[in-house]
């Protein structure tokens, strides 16, 4: 595990004469911690798990959290973005399934109502 400094001193002026009273600038790098989307992955796994996408998203979220703890921000970002993409796909597929189920239920009830109405004597 390599550790990168959060600030890097920059030297201005002639590099052939180090430490000759030159001004030094400090460049501060702020690394934003990526979100691991753990709760969303857990809900996708429990409630809407089409094609096991919720499980795969949960695994990637756990790996993102582990990478974040180890200090590997780039690896955590990669796993987190994969988990986010899988969660989006899983949620969209679940919403499509719900809409199809509502439409099929409405059509089924309409057909049953027509059948019952046609069997009643006038």
N, CA, C and O atoms as a GROMACS GRO file, in nm:
protein
  488
    1UNK      N    1   0.086  -0.116   0.000
    1UNK     CA    2   0.000   0.000   0.000
    1UNK      C    3   0.090   0.123   0.000
    1UNK      O    4   0.171   0.142   0.091
    2UNK      N    5   0.076   0.205  -0.102
    2UNK     CA    6   0.156   0.325  -0.110
    2UNK      C    7   0.077   0.442  -0.053
    2UNK      O    8  -0.044   0.454  -0.074
    3UNK      N    9   0.147   0.525   0.018
    3UNK     CA   10   0.079   0.641   0.075
    3UNK      C   11   0.121   0.764  -0.003
    3UNK      O   12   0.240   0.790  -0.022
    4UNK      N   13   0.022   0.839  -0.049
    4UNK     CA   14   0.048   0.961  -0.123
    4UNK      C   15   0.025   1.079  -0.029
    4UNK      O   16  -0.070   1.079   0.048
    5UNK      N   17   0.112   1.178  -0.036
    5UNK     CA   18   0.091   1.294   0.053
    5UNK      C   19  -0.028   1.375   0.008
    5UNK      O   20  -0.061   1.381  -0.110
    6UNK      N   21  -0.093   1.438   0.104
    6UNK     CA   22  -0.207   1.522   0.074
    6UNK      C   23  -0.164   1.660   0.027
    6UNK      O   24  -0.244   1.731  -0.034
    7UNK      N   25  -0.043   1.700   0.054
    7UNK     CA   26   0.007   1.828   0.005
    7UNK      C   27   0.148   1.808  -0.050
    7UNK      O   28   0.228   1.732   0.005
    8UNK      N   29   0.176   1.877  -0.160
    8UNK     CA   30   0.303   1.862  -0.228
    8UNK      C   31   0.367   2.000  -0.238
    8UNK      O   32   0.307   2.090  -0.295
    9UNK      N   33   0.487   2.018  -0.184
    9UNK     CA   34   0.551   2.150  -0.197
    9UNK      C   35   0.603   2.170  -0.340
    9UNK      O   36   0.662   2.079  -0.398
   10UNK      N   37   0.580   2.287  -0.393
   10UNK     CA   38   0.628   2.323  -0.525
   10UNK      C   39   0.732   2.432  -0.510
   10UNK      O   40   0.715   2.524  -0.430
   11UNK      N   41   0.840   2.422  -0.586
   11UNK     CA   42   0.945   2.523  -0.579
   11UNK      C   43   0.931   2.615  -0.699
   11UNK      O   44   0.908   2.570  -0.811
   12UNK      N   45   0.946   2.742  -0.674
   12UNK     CA   46   0.944   2.840  -0.781
   12UNK      C   47   1.086   2.889  -0.804
   12UNK      O   48   1.166   2.894  -0.710
   13UNK      N   49   1.116   2.924  -0.925
   13UNK     CA   50   1.246   2.983  -0.952
   13UNK      C   51   1.341   2.883  -1.015
   13UNK      O   52   1.299   2.788  -1.081
   14UNK      N   53   1.468   2.906  -0.994
   14UNK     CA   54   1.572   2.828  -1.057
   14UNK      C   55   1.592   2.698  -0.979
   14UNK      O   56   1.617   2.699  -0.859
   15UNK      N   57   1.580   2.586  -1.048
   15UNK     CA   58   1.592   2.456  -0.982
   15UNK      C   59   1.738   2.416  -0.962
   15UNK      O   60   1.765   2.320  -0.890
   16UNK      N   61   1.832   2.489  -1.025
   16UNK     CA   62   1.972   2.451  -1.010
   16UNK      C   63   2.027   2.492  -0.873
   16UNK      O   64   2.130   2.439  -0.830
   17UNK      N   65   1.962   2.586  -0.806
   17UNK     CA   66   2.007   2.631  -0.674
   17UNK      C   67   1.900   2.598  -0.570
   17UNK      O   68   1.824   2.687  -0.531
   18UNK      N   69   1.892   2.475  -0.524
   18UNK     CA   70   1.790   2.444  -0.424
   18UNK      C   71   1.822   2.512  -0.291
   18UNK      O   72   1.938   2.533  -0.256
   19UNK      N   73   1.718   2.547  -0.219
   19UNK     CA   74   1.727   2.608  -0.085
   19UNK      C   75   1.805   2.738  -0.086
   19UNK      O   76   1.880   2.766   0.008
   20UNK      N   77   1.788   2.818  -0.188
   20UNK     CA   78   1.860   2.945  -0.192
   20UNK      C   79   1.765   3.060  -0.160
   20UNK      O   80   1.775   3.166  -0.221
   21UNK      N   81   1.674   3.041  -0.066
   21UNK     CA   82   1.585   3.147  -0.024
   21UNK      C   83   1.467   3.169  -0.118
   21UNK      O   84   1.408   3.277  -0.120
   22UNK      N   85   1.431   3.067  -0.196
   22UNK     CA   86   1.318   3.082  -0.288
   22UNK      C   87   1.189   3.063  -0.212
   22UNK      O   88   1.185   3.007  -0.102
   23UNK      N   89   1.083   3.111  -0.275
   23UNK     CA   90   0.950   3.093  -0.218
   23UNK      C   91   0.900   2.953  -0.251
   23UNK      O   92   0.927   2.899  -0.358
   24UNK      N   93   0.827   2.897  -0.158
   24UNK     CA   94   0.768   2.765  -0.180
   24UNK      C   95   0.617   2.779  -0.179
   24UNK      O   96   0.561   2.852  -0.097
   25UNK      N   97   0.553   2.709  -0.271
   25UNK     CA   98   0.407   2.705  -0.275
   25UNK      C   99   0.362   2.566  -0.235
   25UNK      O  100   0.431   2.468  -0.260
   26UNK      N  101   0.247   2.559  -0.173
   26UNK     CA  102   0.194   2.430  -0.131
   26UNK      C  103   0.063   2.406  -0.208
   26UNK      O  104  -0.029   2.488  -0.205
   27UNK      N  105   0.058   2.294  -0.274
   27UNK     CA  106  -0.062   2.253  -0.346
   27UNK      C  107  -0.135   2.150  -0.261
   27UNK      O  108  -0.083   2.041  -0.236
   28UNK      N  109  -0.254   2.184  -0.217
   28UNK     CA  110  -0.331   2.092  -0.135
   28UNK      C  111  -0.430   2.016  -0.222
   28UNK      O  112  -0.505   2.076  -0.300
   29UNK      N  113  -0.430   1.886  -0.208
   29UNK     CA  114  -0.519   1.800  -0.285
   29UNK      C  115  -0.624   1.745  -0.189
   29UNK      O  116  -0.592   1.674  -0.094
   30UNK      N  117  -0.749   1.779  -0.215
   30UNK     CA  118  -0.857   1.727  -0.132
   30UNK      C  119  -0.922   1.612  -0.207
   30UNK      O  120  -0.980   1.630  -0.314
   31UNK      N  121  -0.912   1.495  -0.149
   31UNK     CA  122  -0.973   1.378  -0.211
   31UNK      C  123  -1.109   1.355  -0.147
   31UNK      O  124  -1.121   1.339  -0.026
   32UNK      N  125  -1.211   1.353  -0.232
   32UNK     CA  126  -1.346   1.331  -0.182
   32UNK      C  127  -1.371   1.181  -0.170
   32UNK      O  128  -1.345   1.105  -0.263
   33UNK      N  129  -1.420   1.141  -0.056
   33UNK     CA  130  -1.449   1.000  -0.034
   33UNK      C  131  -1.573   0.961  -0.113
   33UNK      O  132  -1.676   1.028  -0.103
   34UNK      N  133  -1.566   0.854  -0.191
   34UNK     CA  134  -1.683   0.814  -0.269
   34UNK      C  135  -1.789   0.750  -0.180
   34UNK      O  136  -1.758   0.689  -0.078
   35UNK      N  137  -1.913   0.764  -0.222
   35UNK     CA  138  -2.022   0.697  -0.151
   35UNK      C  139  -2.021   0.550  -0.192
   35UNK      O  140  -1.995   0.516  -0.307
   36UNK      N  141  -2.049   0.463  -0.095
   36UNK     CA  142  -2.047   0.320  -0.128
   36UNK      C  143  -2.186   0.266  -0.163
   36UNK      O  144  -2.196   0.152  -0.207
   37UNK      N  145  -2.291   0.343  -0.146
   37UNK     CA  146  -2.429   0.306  -0.182
   37UNK      C  147  -2.472   0.175  -0.114
   37UNK      O  148  -2.543   0.094  -0.174
   38UNK      N  149  -2.427   0.155   0.009
   38UNK     CA  150  -2.455   0.029   0.078
   38UNK      C  151  -2.604   0.011   0.108
   38UNK      O  152  -2.659  -0.097   0.086
   39UNK      N  153  -2.669   0.115   0.157
   39UNK     CA  154  -2.811   0.103   0.194
   39UNK      C  155  -2.896   0.076   0.070
   39UNK      O  156  -2.985  -0.008   0.072
   40UNK      N  157  -2.868   0.149  -0.039
   40UNK     CA  158  -2.942   0.128  -0.164
   40UNK      C  159  -2.919  -0.014  -0.215
   40UNK      O  160  -3.013  -0.078  -0.261
   41UNK      N  161  -2.797  -0.064  -0.206
   41UNK     CA  162  -2.767  -0.200  -0.249
   41UNK      C  163  -2.839  -0.303  -0.163
   41UNK      O  164  -2.890  -0.403  -0.212
   42UNK      N  165  -2.843  -0.276  -0.033
   42UNK     CA  166  -2.912  -0.368   0.057
   42UNK      C  167  -3.062  -0.372   0.026
   42UNK      O  168  -3.122  -0.480   0.024
   43UNK      N  169  -3.122  -0.255   0.001
   43UNK     CA  170  -3.264  -0.252  -0.035
   43UNK      C  171  -3.288  -0.317  -0.171
   43UNK      O  172  -3.389  -0.385  -0.190
   44UNK      N  173  -3.198  -0.297  -0.265
   44UNK     CA  174  -3.211  -0.362  -0.395
   44UNK      C  175  -3.202  -0.514  -0.380
   44UNK      O  176  -3.272  -0.588  -0.449
   45UNK      N  177  -3.116  -0.557  -0.290
   45UNK     CA  178  -3.101  -0.702  -0.268
   45UNK      C  179  -3.225  -0.760  -0.202
   45UNK      O  180  -3.269  -0.869  -0.239
   46UNK      N  181  -3.282  -0.690  -0.106
   46UNK     CA  182  -3.397  -0.743  -0.032
   46UNK      C  183  -3.526  -0.731  -0.111
   46UNK      O  184  -3.601  -0.827  -0.121
   47UNK      N  185  -3.552  -0.613  -0.167
   47UNK     CA  186  -3.683  -0.587  -0.226
   47UNK      C  187  -3.689  -0.610  -0.377
   47UNK      O  188  -3.784  -0.671  -0.426
   48UNK      N  189  -3.591  -0.563  -0.449
   48UNK     CA  190  -3.598  -0.577  -0.594
   48UNK      C  191  -3.467  -0.637  -0.642
   48UNK      O  192  -3.368  -0.566  -0.659
   49UNK      N  193  -3.468  -0.765  -0.664
   49UNK     CA  194  -3.347  -0.838  -0.699
   49UNK      C  195  -3.363  -0.909  -0.833
   49UNK      O  196  -3.345  -1.030  -0.841
   50UNK      N  197  -3.397  -0.835  -0.940
   50UNK     CA  198  -3.411  -0.903  -1.069
   50UNK      C  199  -3.274  -0.946  -1.121
   50UNK      O  200  -3.178  -0.870  -1.122
   51UNK      N  201  -3.268  -1.070  -1.165
   51UNK     CA  202  -3.145  -1.127  -1.222
   51UNK      C  203  -3.026  -1.118  -1.126
   51UNK      O  204  -2.912  -1.112  -1.172
   52UNK      N  205  -3.050  -1.118  -0.998
   52UNK     CA  206  -2.948  -1.112  -0.893
   52UNK      C  207  -2.862  -0.986  -0.901
   52UNK      O  208  -2.749  -0.986  -0.853
   53UNK      N  209  -2.915  -0.879  -0.962
   53UNK     CA  210  -2.840  -0.755  -0.970
   53UNK      C  211  -2.823  -0.691  -0.832
   53UNK      O  212  -2.722  -0.626  -0.806
   54UNK      N  213  -2.921  -0.709  -0.745
   54UNK     CA  214  -2.910  -0.655  -0.610
   54UNK      C  215  -2.797  -0.719  -0.532
   54UNK      O  216  -2.727  -0.652  -0.456
   55UNK      N  217  -2.779  -0.849  -0.551
   55UNK     CA  218  -2.670  -0.919  -0.483
   55UNK      C  219  -2.534  -0.871  -0.533
   55UNK      O  220  -2.443  -0.847  -0.454
   56UNK      N  221  -2.521  -0.857  -0.664
   56UNK     CA  222  -2.394  -0.812  -0.722
   56UNK      C  223  -2.366  -0.668  -0.678
   56UNK      O  224  -2.252  -0.633  -0.648
   57UNK      N  225  -2.469  -0.584  -0.674
   57UNK     CA  226  -2.452  -0.446  -0.628
   57UNK      C  227  -2.410  -0.443  -0.482
   57UNK      O  228  -2.326  -0.363  -0.442
   58UNK      N  229  -2.469  -0.530  -0.400
   58UNK     CA  230  -2.432  -0.537  -0.259
   58UNK      C  231  -2.286  -0.579  -0.242
   58UNK      O  232  -2.216  -0.524  -0.158
   59UNK      N  233  -2.241  -0.674  -0.321
   59UNK     CA  234  -2.101  -0.718  -0.314
   59UNK      C  235  -2.008  -0.604  -0.352
   59UNK      O  236  -1.907  -0.581  -0.286
   60UNK      N  237  -2.042  -0.531  -0.459
   60UNK     CA  238  -1.958  -0.418  -0.500
   60UNK      C  239  -1.959  -0.306  -0.396
   60UNK      O  240  -1.858  -0.238  -0.377
   61UNK      N  241  -2.072  -0.287  -0.329
   61UNK     CA  242  -2.078  -0.185  -0.225
   61UNK      C  243  -1.988  -0.221  -0.107
   61UNK      O  244  -1.921  -0.135  -0.050
   62UNK      N  245  -1.988  -0.348  -0.071
   62UNK     CA  246  -1.902  -0.393   0.039
   62UNK      C  247  -1.756  -0.379   0.000
   62UNK      O  248  -1.673  -0.338   0.082
   63UNK      N  249  -1.722  -0.413  -0.125
   63UNK     CA  250  -1.584  -0.396  -0.170
   63UNK      C  251  -1.545  -0.249  -0.173
   63UNK      O  252  -1.431  -0.215  -0.140
   64UNK      N  253  -1.638  -0.161  -0.212
   64UNK     CA  254  -1.609  -0.017  -0.212
   64UNK      C  255  -1.582   0.033  -0.070
   64UNK      O  256  -1.492   0.113  -0.048
   65UNK      N  257  -1.660  -0.015   0.024
   65UNK     CA  258  -1.641   0.025   0.164
   65UNK      C  259  -1.507  -0.026   0.216
   65UNK      O  260  -1.437   0.045   0.288
   66UNK      N  261  -1.472  -0.150   0.180
   66UNK     CA  262  -1.343  -0.204   0.223
   66UNK      C  263  -1.227  -0.126   0.164
   66UNK      O  264  -1.129  -0.097   0.234
   67UNK      N  265  -1.236  -0.091   0.036
   67UNK     CA  266  -1.130  -0.013  -0.029
   67UNK      C  267  -1.117   0.126   0.034
   67UNK      O  268  -1.007   0.178   0.049
   68UNK      N  269  -1.232   0.183   0.071
   68UNK     CA  270  -1.229   0.316   0.134
   68UNK      C  271  -1.159   0.309   0.270
   68UNK      O  272  -1.084   0.399   0.306
   69UNK      N  273  -1.184   0.202   0.343
   69UNK     CA  274  -1.119   0.185   0.474
   69UNK      C  275  -0.968   0.166   0.457
   69UNK      O  276  -0.890   0.214   0.539
   70UNK      N  277  -0.928   0.095   0.351
   70UNK     CA  278  -0.786   0.071   0.326
   70UNK      C  279  -0.715   0.193   0.271
   70UNK      O  280  -0.592   0.196   0.267
   71UNK      N  281  -0.790   0.295   0.227
   71UNK     CA  282  -0.728   0.415   0.174
   71UNK      C  283  -0.714   0.416   0.023
   71UNK      O  284  -0.658   0.510  -0.032
   72UNK      N  285  -0.763   0.313  -0.044
   72UNK     CA  286  -0.757   0.306  -0.190
   72UNK      C  287  -0.879   0.379  -0.246
   72UNK      O  288  -0.982   0.318  -0.274
   73UNK      N  289  -0.866   0.510  -0.263
   73UNK     CA  290  -0.980   0.592  -0.304
   73UNK      C  291  -1.021   0.562  -0.447
   73UNK      O  292  -1.140   0.556  -0.478
   74UNK      N  293  -0.925   0.541  -0.535
   74UNK     CA  294  -0.957   0.513  -0.675
   74UNK      C  295  -1.029   0.379  -0.688
   74UNK      O  296  -1.127   0.369  -0.762
   75UNK      N  297  -0.982   0.276  -0.619
   75UNK     CA  298  -1.049   0.147  -0.620
   75UNK      C  299  -1.189   0.155  -0.560
   75UNK      O  300  -1.282   0.093  -0.610
   76UNK      N  301  -1.202   0.232  -0.453
   76UNK     CA  302  -1.333   0.251  -0.391
   76UNK      C  303  -1.427   0.323  -0.487
   76UNK      O  304  -1.546   0.290  -0.494
   77UNK      N  305  -1.376   0.421  -0.559
   77UNK     CA  306  -1.459   0.493  -0.656
   77UNK      C  307  -1.505   0.399  -0.768
   77UNK      O  308  -1.620   0.407  -0.811
   78UNK      N  309  -1.418   0.312  -0.816
   78UNK     CA  310  -1.455   0.218  -0.922
   78UNK      C  311  -1.564   0.122  -0.876
   78UNK      O  312  -1.663   0.100  -0.946
   79UNK      N  313  -1.546   0.064  -0.758
   79UNK     CA  314  -1.646  -0.029  -0.706
   79UNK      C  315  -1.778   0.043  -0.676
   79UNK      O  316  -1.886  -0.012  -0.700
   80UNK      N  317  -1.770   0.164  -0.625
   80UNK     CA  318  -1.891   0.240  -0.592
   80UNK      C  319  -1.969   0.277  -0.718
   80UNK      O  320  -2.092   0.271  -0.719
   81UNK      N  321  -1.898   0.316  -0.824
   81UNK     CA  322  -1.969   0.351  -0.948
   81UNK      C  323  -2.033   0.227  -1.011
   81UNK      O  324  -2.141   0.237  -1.070
   82UNK      N  325  -1.969   0.112  -1.000
   82UNK     CA  326  -2.030  -0.011  -1.049
   82UNK      C  327  -2.153  -0.047  -0.968
   82UNK      O  328  -2.256  -0.086  -1.024
   83UNK      N  329  -2.144  -0.033  -0.836
   83UNK     CA  330  -2.259  -0.061  -0.750
   83UNK      C  331  -2.374   0.034  -0.781
   83UNK      O  332  -2.490  -0.007  -0.784
   84UNK      N  333  -2.342   0.161  -0.805
   84UNK     CA  334  -2.446   0.260  -0.839
   84UNK      C  335  -2.515   0.223  -0.970
   84UNK      O  336  -2.637   0.229  -0.979
   85UNK      N  337  -2.437   0.186  -1.070
   85UNK     CA  338  -2.494   0.147  -1.200
   85UNK      C  339  -2.583   0.025  -1.186
   85UNK      O  340  -2.693   0.021  -1.243
   86UNK      N  341  -2.538  -0.075  -1.111
   86UNK     CA  342  -2.618  -0.196  -1.092
   86UNK      C  343  -2.746  -0.165  -1.014
   86UNK      O  344  -2.851  -0.222  -1.043
   87UNK      N  345  -2.737  -0.075  -0.916
   87UNK     CA  346  -2.856  -0.037  -0.840
   87UNK      C  347  -2.956   0.037  -0.929
   87UNK      O  348  -3.077   0.016  -0.917
   88UNK      N  349  -2.908   0.123  -1.017
   88UNK     CA  350  -2.998   0.194  -1.109
   88UNK      C  351  -3.069   0.095  -1.201
   88UNK      O  352  -3.190   0.103  -1.220
   89UNK      N  353  -2.993   0.002  -1.257
   89UNK     CA  354  -3.054  -0.098  -1.346
   89UNK      C  355  -3.155  -0.183  -1.271
   89UNK      O  356  -3.264  -0.210  -1.322
   90UNK      N  357  -3.120  -0.225  -1.151
   90UNK     CA  358  -3.209  -0.307  -1.070
   90UNK      C  359  -3.337  -0.232  -1.036
   90UNK      O  360  -3.446  -0.289  -1.043
   91UNK      N  361  -3.325  -0.106  -0.998
   91UNK     CA  362  -3.443  -0.025  -0.963
   91UNK      C  363  -3.532  -0.002  -1.083
   91UNK      O  364  -3.655  -0.009  -1.072
   92UNK      N  365  -3.472   0.027  -1.199
   92UNK     CA  366  -3.551   0.049  -1.321
   92UNK      C  367  -3.625  -0.079  -1.361
   92UNK      O  368  -3.743  -0.075  -1.395
   93UNK      N  369  -3.556  -0.192  -1.357
   93UNK     CA  370  -3.622  -0.319  -1.390
   93UNK      C  371  -3.735  -0.349  -1.293
   93UNK      O  372  -3.841  -0.398  -1.335
   94UNK      N  373  -3.715  -0.322  -1.165
   94UNK     CA  374  -3.820  -0.345  -1.067
   94UNK      C  375  -3.940  -0.256  -1.094
   94UNK      O  376  -4.054  -0.301  -1.085
   95UNK      N  377  -3.916  -0.129  -1.128
   95UNK     CA  378  -4.027  -0.038  -1.160
   95UNK      C  379  -4.103  -0.085  -1.284
   95UNK      O  380  -4.225  -0.076  -1.289
   96UNK      N  381  -4.031  -0.133  -1.382
   96UNK     CA  382  -4.097  -0.186  -1.503
   96UNK      C  383  -4.182  -0.308  -1.467
   96UNK      O  384  -4.294  -0.321  -1.515
   97UNK      N  385  -4.129  -0.396  -1.382
   97UNK     CA  386  -4.207  -0.514  -1.339
   97UNK      C  387  -4.334  -0.472  -1.266
   97UNK      O  388  -4.440  -0.531  -1.287
   98UNK      N  389  -4.324  -0.370  -1.180
   98UNK     CA  390  -4.440  -0.324  -1.105
   98UNK      C  391  -4.545  -0.265  -1.199
   98UNK      O  392  -4.664  -0.293  -1.184
   99UNK      N  393  -4.502  -0.186  -1.296
   99UNK     CA  394  -4.597  -0.127  -1.392
   99UNK      C  395  -4.664  -0.236  -1.474
   99UNK      O  396  -4.785  -0.230  -1.498
  100UNK      N  397  -4.588  -0.334  -1.519
  100UNK     CA  398  -4.647  -0.446  -1.595
  100UNK      C  399  -4.745  -0.524  -1.509
  100UNK      O  400  -4.851  -0.563  -1.558
  101UNK      N  401  -4.712  -0.547  -1.382
  101UNK     CA  402  -4.802  -0.620  -1.294
  101UNK      C  403  -4.932  -0.542  -1.271
  101UNK      O  404  -5.040  -0.602  -1.268
  102UNK      N  405  -4.923  -0.410  -1.257
  102UNK     CA  406  -5.044  -0.329  -1.239
  102UNK      C  407  -5.130  -0.334  -1.365
  102UNK      O  408  -5.252  -0.348  -1.356
  103UNK      N  409  -5.068  -0.322  -1.481
  103UNK     CA  410  -5.144  -0.327  -1.607
  103UNK      C  411  -5.210  -0.462  -1.626
  103UNK      O  412  -5.326  -0.470  -1.665
  104UNK      N  413  -5.135  -0.570  -1.599
  104UNK     CA  414  -5.193  -0.704  -1.615
  104UNK      C  415  -5.306  -0.728  -1.516
  104UNK      O  416  -5.406  -0.791  -1.551
  105UNK      N  417  -5.293  -0.679  -1.395
  105UNK     CA  418  -5.400  -0.693  -1.296
  105UNK      C  419  -5.525  -0.617  -1.341
  105UNK      O  420  -5.636  -0.668  -1.330
  106UNK      N  421  -5.508  -0.496  -1.391
  106UNK     CA  422  -5.621  -0.416  -1.438
  106UNK      C  423  -5.689  -0.484  -1.557
  106UNK      O  424  -5.812  -0.489  -1.562
  107UNK      N  425  -5.613  -0.536  -1.650
  107UNK     CA  426  -5.670  -0.606  -1.766
  107UNK      C  427  -5.743  -0.732  -1.720
  107UNK      O  428  -5.851  -0.762  -1.770
  108UNK      N  429  -5.685  -0.807  -1.627
  108UNK     CA  430  -5.748  -0.928  -1.577
  108UNK      C  431  -5.880  -0.897  -1.508
  108UNK      O  432  -5.980  -0.965  -1.533
  109UNK      N  433  -5.882  -0.796  -1.422
  109UNK     CA  434  -6.007  -0.759  -1.355
  109UNK      C  435  -6.112  -0.712  -1.455
  109UNK      O  436  -6.231  -0.739  -1.439
  110UNK      N  437  -6.069  -0.640  -1.559
  110UNK     CA  438  -6.163  -0.596  -1.662
  110UNK      C  439  -6.222  -0.715  -1.736
  110UNK      O  440  -6.342  -0.718  -1.762
  111UNK      N  441  -6.140  -0.812  -1.768
  111UNK     CA  442  -6.190  -0.932  -1.838
  111UNK      C  443  -6.286  -1.012  -1.750
  111UNK      O  444  -6.388  -1.060  -1.798
  112UNK      N  445  -6.254  -1.024  -1.622
  112UNK     CA  446  -6.342  -1.096  -1.529
  112UNK      C  447  -6.475  -1.021  -1.516
  112UNK      O  448  -6.581  -1.084  -1.514
  113UNK      N  449  -6.470  -0.889  -1.506
  113UNK     CA  450  -6.593  -0.810  -1.494
  113UNK      C  451  -6.679  -0.825  -1.620
  113UNK      O  452  -6.801  -0.836  -1.609
  114UNK      N  453  -6.618  -0.826  -1.737
  114UNK     CA  454  -6.694  -0.845  -1.861
  114UNK      C  455  -6.755  -0.984  -1.868
  114UNK      O  456  -6.868  -1.001  -1.913
  115UNK      N  457  -6.680  -1.084  -1.821
  115UNK     CA  458  -6.730  -1.221  -1.823
  115UNK      C  459  -6.849  -1.236  -1.728
  115UNK      O  460  -6.949  -1.298  -1.762
  116UNK      N  461  -6.837  -1.179  -1.609
  116UNK     CA  462  -6.946  -1.185  -1.511
  116UNK      C  463  -7.067  -1.110  -1.563
  116UNK      O  464  -7.179  -1.157  -1.546
  117UNK      N  465  -7.049  -0.998  -1.625
  117UNK     CA  466  -7.159  -0.918  -1.679
  117UNK      C  467  -7.227  -0.990  -1.794
  117UNK      O  468  -7.349  -0.981  -1.810
  118UNK      N  469  -7.150  -1.062  -1.874
  118UNK     CA  470  -7.211  -1.132  -1.989
  118UNK      C  471  -7.285  -1.257  -1.943
  118UNK      O  472  -7.374  -1.302  -2.016
  119UNK      N  473  -7.254  -1.316  -1.829
  119UNK     CA  474  -7.322  -1.436  -1.780
  119UNK      C  475  -7.450  -1.405  -1.706
  119UNK      O  476  -7.532  -1.495  -1.686
  120UNK      N  477  -7.470  -1.281  -1.664
  120UNK     CA  478  -7.593  -1.244  -1.591
  120UNK      C  479  -7.710  -1.239  -1.688
  120UNK      O  480  -7.697  -1.184  -1.798
  121UNK      N  481  -7.827  -1.295  -1.648
  121UNK     CA  482  -7.944  -1.287  -1.737
  121UNK      C  483  -8.000  -1.145  -1.739
  121UNK      O  484  -8.004  -1.077  -1.636
  122UNK      N  485  -8.043  -1.102  -1.855
  122UNK     CA  486  -8.097  -0.967  -1.869
  122UNK      C  487  -8.241  -0.961  -1.829
  122UNK      O  488  -8.302  -0.854  -1.834
   0.00000   0.00000   0.00000
